[in-house]
Amino acid sequence: MSDDAIANLRAGAHPVRLRILSLLTGASMSAAEVARELGLTHANASYHLRVLAGSGAVVEAGEEKIRGGVAKRYRHPWEQQLRGSGRPDDRDLYVRATAEELVRRSRLRREGTPQSMTDAELWVGEDVWKRAMQLVEDAARLIHAEARPPRSPGTVHVNMTAAMFRMTDAQGTGS
């Protein structure tokens, strides 16, 4: 794996940065806008954006003039995401950050609305595996492609967290 891919994986392995990536999927935003939306200080939002930009996880999406200054806008090029590869320690960081973020999001779950949650370690036929993987990839592409700025009229706040991978035949004994 390249040094750039490892840097990208490590950059995303932080709950705040995962939230920023989600925000920047639906809209380009400045550090000040990210800070307001996530309840961060401007300095903290700027720091996390620099880390993400340095790894290539976010890209500049123009500039805007604000009170005599210039603010960079950033966006998340989700189409180029590379997740689930890299060294085991790096993957572990990303998975832990994702799990922590999922706990936060689950506390925001709206009761009485459709939900789907599953966890499984199963053996299935190759054709079932390929079909399920394609369905999840299609859903991920759809939800990312249709993401809108936070609180846009006609939108609902949703979560999608998915992890699918083939496993080794070794026993998962934790050793």
Buried (B, 14 or more C-beta within 10 A) or exposed (E): EEEEBBBBBBBBBBBBBBBBBBBBBBBBBBBEBBBBBBEBEBEBBBBBBBBBBEBBBBBEBEEEEEEEEEBBBBBBEBEEBBEEEBEEEBBEBBBEBBEEBBEEBEEEEEEEEEEEEEEEEEEEEEEEBEEEBEEBEEEBEEBBEEBEEBEEEEEEEEBEEEEEEEEEEEEEEEE
